[in-house]
Amino acid sequence: MDGRTWLYRGRTLGVVRIDGEFAELAFDREGESVNKLDTLAMDELRAATAAIAAIAAQGALRGLLVTSAKPVFIVGADIGEFGAMFRLSVDAMAAQIADSNAVFTAFEDLALPTVAAINGYALGGGLEFALSAALRVMSDEAQVGVPEVKLGIFPGFGGTVRLPRVAGAAVALEWVTGGRSYKPALALAAGVVDEVVAAPALRDAALALLRRAAAGEIDWHARQQRKREPIGVEPQAPYETTLAALEAKRHLHQGAAATALALMRRGAALNRADALVAEHRAFAEVARTQAASSLVQTFMSEQQLRKLNKQRAAAARTVRHGAVVGAGVMGTGIAQVSALAGVAVRLTDVDGGRVDRAFTALGEQLARQVQRGRLKPERAAAARAAVTPQIDHAGFDAIDFAVEAVVERLDVKREVLAAVERDAGGDAVLASNTSSFRIDDLAQALQRPQNLVGLHFFNPVPAMALVEVVRGRRSSDAAVATAVGYANAIGKTPVVVADVPGFLVNRVLTPYMRAFLQLVEEGVDYAAIDRAMEAFGWPLGPAALQDLAGIDVGAAACDEISAGYAERMPPLPRNALRLLADAGRLGRKSGGGFYRYPGGAQAQREPADEARALLAAIQPAGAHATLDDAAIVERLMLPLIIEAVRALDEGVVANACELDLALLLGLGFPAYLGGALKYADWLGAAEVVCRADALAHLGPAYRATDGLRERARAGTRFYAS
Ligand SMILES: NC(=O)c1ccc[n+]([C@@H]2O[C@H](COP(=O)([O-])OP(=O)(O)OC[C@H]3O[C@@H](n4cnc5c(N)ncnc54)[C@H](O)[C@@H]3O)[C@@H](O)[C@H]2O)c1
């Protein structure tokens, strides 16, 4: 019909004859912007490979070119299909994977030379497929890699077998255990691709290479044969070094990289068939781990939230001119990320010295990023030029958006917001970065309360992805849309939350912190608690976290948020945070809190005798209570899970994905747990209720909610898979 001779035509790929004696297999998924390897694509690839093999057997084909008609080659497997697959038993999953792998093996065993022309991205299964071709040419604009470890798994389409045979063990170990994407120069140097060419020349160059292979100028048989045989004896040093590096990173509870390493080490002595069988089985085992389940869910949640936030921002006003009032720690960071996103920012403070210092600090921060190669000098200069330091509200009549980040005092904030409202235009959206006041309380000072929202950033602003967008009772849809659009534009991940004490993240954290304080009061050593929580996967235990955030800040936040939920978070008469704060032990900023920091670095913390001596005053039963790690973890995690369920059921956030992402991004919640609700799913609601019932005597924070009991009774989950 279109003049081409189709050897196979499907909905994800087609094969046409080119130049008489060659064929081109082009991936071109119907109705989508990218190619991926889902069940349909694999079925079609199987059929296309069989069709090509049949024609090749008649001696009617001399070579096969593999291309993509999309801007990307293949982005990888279809992660949306993982949920159902990962629920299979290890045996059933290994069998299913073996079936898919047979497609790549059949492709590799075609009796003709094959060349993959890689454009855009070839990631995960996309690169693994390209590795089954005899040769690879890559566009100078493309990127390749096997990012599976980021999902708690490793390449399962023969990647652990082919990559070491193509590029050597050292490269394969780095690529598989690191999960990075590589630019063309590195991919070429690593030997993963054979040629790199300018993007427009890609197809021609790949075809030329194919012709040379077909003409016998390149020994493509040997290249394919090498992938079928054992690697044999090889140096062990790369394995040892990579293993040591993995252990140093303390990738607790995420065993995929180490498993892949062991697999490749064993696989070196095996032929392709046996090495693939080992890979299928190991993959199925790792896919059944909690880490894989959580990390895959997190990936999908991120995609879902990105889409949702785009919709939420549909009616957003584009922010070109912004203002940040309060040039402290937070204000400086907010000005910086805004300016980097192209927003012109007026940065102001009641204290002129603060504005000057903030502007200098901002310039230094940008310069550091340039030095580290993370930012182009022109962008840094443009960002600096976009910030206007000032001590008044000059030019406020032209702003679209203002962020208030002044001291945490209700009277000051009200006064500042009212002044900004007076000086800004009628439709400017005002956002408060308050961490403890209600947006409704702040809105009382305004003529146009509908224009006010909360915009709760996390410290340090440039590094922390999360922003809570707080919808007050009177916040308009338009103001929320603009705040979400603004957060999207400055590269943050906004989560829309209700105007409740602590909003979402700090509200859910508070029962955890209170549980910690309760344990300290019972006489459990804080360093033992930190060790248990860090072994469980938290980057910092609760005591070390408070030292970092500031004990005084933590004490105030805990009191303030607890007061909002007095029925289950009554005042703590013996509060370690309050005690240390009153004694001037404010954490790292004052030289010490729970710990001392002899070298100034977090890694060198040491439990402080002075802190222990102070704490004795609030430990009526002494300081020698012991609990095993599991019991400590239970005591802290249960109230957190229960509060998260409450927040979801009260509608503080729209859905479970958003809640869990907020905890992962805002708190450093252990990634392998996937968030409080994903963790609850892993345990099962019935188990959570059972554990809560066993600890209910500790107080209302441990009592399972009706919503949780209902889920336990009905066997429902927070996530579909
Ligand atoms: N630091 C954090 O970890 C963190 C995290 C989230 C939210 N917050 C919130 O961000 C806000 C700012 O916190 P920060 O840590 O940057 O404090 P900060 O003390 O570093 O800065 C506050 C700034 O506000 C200025 N200021 C005071 N009164 C003012 C007025 N009337 N007009 C203009 N400026 C005025 C001060 O001069 C100071 O420069 C607070 O509401 C805080 O609760 C802080």
The ligand as an SDF file (V2000), in Angstrom:
LIG
                    3D

 44 48  0  0  0  0  0  0  0  0999 V2000
   14.2780   26.4860   58.8450 N   0  0  0  0  0  0  0  0  0  0  0  0
   13.4980   25.4630   58.5580 C   0  0  0  0  0  0  0  0  0  0  0  0
   13.9120   24.2990   58.6240 O   0  0  0  0  0  0  0  0  0  0  0  0
   12.1090   25.7090   58.0630 C   0  0  0  0  0  0  0  0  0  0  0  0
   11.4390   24.7230   57.3240 C   0  0  0  0  0  0  0  0  0  0  0  0
   10.1490   24.9790   56.8460 C   0  0  0  0  0  0  0  0  0  0  0  0
    9.5610   26.1960   57.1150 C   0  0  0  0  0  0  0  0  0  0  0  0
   10.2240   27.1330   57.8620 N   0  0  0  0  0  0  0  0  0  0  0  0
    9.5560   28.3900   58.1090 C   0  0  0  0  0  0  0  0  0  0  0  0
   10.1320   29.3830   57.2750 O   0  0  0  0  0  0  0  0  0  0  0  0
   10.0430   30.6680   57.9120 C   0  0  0  0  0  0  0  0  0  0  0  0
   11.4210   31.2810   57.9490 C   0  0  0  0  0  0  0  0  0  0  0  0
   12.2960   30.4230   58.6400 O   0  0  0  0  0  0  0  0  0  0  0  0
   13.8740   30.5840   58.5690 P   0  0  0  0  0  0  0  0  0  0  0  0
   14.4330   29.3270   59.1190 O   0  0  0  0  0  0  0  0  0  0  0  0
   14.2670   31.0250   57.2330 O   0  0  0  0  0  0  0  0  0  0  0  0
   14.1070   31.7440   59.6170 O   0  0  0  0  0  0  0  0  0  0  0  0
   15.2810   32.8190   59.6840 P   0  0  0  0  0  0  0  0  0  0  0  0
   15.3180   33.2600   61.0950 O   0  0  0  0  0  0  0  0  0  0  0  0
   16.5110   32.3110   59.0660 O   0  0  0  0  0  0  0  0  0  0  0  0
   14.7480   34.0150   58.7670 O   0  0  0  0  0  0  0  0  0  0  0  0
   13.6600   34.8000   59.0930 C   0  0  0  0  0  0  0  0  0  0  0  0
   13.8690   36.1890   58.4730 C   0  0  0  0  0  0  0  0  0  0  0  0
   12.6890   36.9390   58.6280 O   0  0  0  0  0  0  0  0  0  0  0  0
   13.0890   38.2900   58.7810 C   0  0  0  0  0  0  0  0  0  0  0  0
   12.0080   39.0980   59.3310 N   0  0  0  0  0  0  0  0  0  0  0  0
   11.5550   39.1590   60.5840 C   0  0  0  0  0  0  0  0  0  0  0  0
   10.5440   40.0500   60.6670 N   0  0  0  0  0  0  0  0  0  0  0  0
   10.3480   40.5370   59.4160 C   0  0  0  0  0  0  0  0  0  0  0  0
    9.4530   41.4870   58.8640 C   0  0  0  0  0  0  0  0  0  0  0  0
    8.5490   42.0870   59.6200 N   0  0  0  0  0  0  0  0  0  0  0  0
    9.5440   41.7470   57.5520 N   0  0  0  0  0  0  0  0  0  0  0  0
   10.4680   41.1420   56.7830 C   0  0  0  0  0  0  0  0  0  0  0  0
   11.3430   40.2390   57.2720 N   0  0  0  0  0  0  0  0  0  0  0  0
   11.2790   39.9370   58.5610 C   0  0  0  0  0  0  0  0  0  0  0  0
   14.2920   38.1970   59.6840 C   0  0  0  0  0  0  0  0  0  0  0  0
   15.0650   39.3900   59.6160 O   0  0  0  0  0  0  0  0  0  0  0  0
   14.9880   36.9860   59.0970 C   0  0  0  0  0  0  0  0  0  0  0  0
   15.9090   37.3700   58.1030 O   0  0  0  0  0  0  0  0  0  0  0  0
    9.4190   30.4020   59.2540 C   0  0  0  0  0  0  0  0  0  0  0  0
    8.0410   30.5990   59.1430 O   0  0  0  0  0  0  0  0  0  0  0  0
    9.7040   28.9400   59.4990 C   0  0  0  0  0  0  0  0  0  0  0  0
    8.7720   28.3550   60.3720 O   0  0  0  0  0  0  0  0  0  0  0  0
   11.4830   26.9280   58.3160 C   0  0  0  0  0  0  0  0  0  0  0  0
  1  2  1  0
  2  3  2  0
  2  4  1  0
  4  5  1  0
  4 44  2  0
  5  6  2  0
  6  7  1  0
  7  8  2  0
  8  9  1  0
  8 44  1  0
  9 10  1  0
  9 42  1  0
 10 11  1  0
 11 12  1  0
 11 40  1  0
 12 13  1  0
 13 14  1  0
 14 15  2  0
 14 16  1  0
 14 17  1  0
 17 18  1  0
 18 19  2  0
 18 20  1  0
 18 21  1  0
 21 22  1  0
 22 23  1  0
 23 24  1  0
 23 38  1  0
 24 25  1  0
 25 26  1  0
 25 36  1  0
 26 27  1  0
 26 35  1  0
 27 28  2  0
 28 29  1  0
 29 30  1  0
 29 35  2  0
 30 31  1  0
 30 32  2  0
 32 33  1  0
 33 34  2  0
 34 35  1  0
 36 37  1  0
 36 38  1  0
 38 39  1  0
 40 41  1  0
 40 42  1  0
 42 43  1  0
M  CHG  2   8   1  16  -1
M  END
$$$$
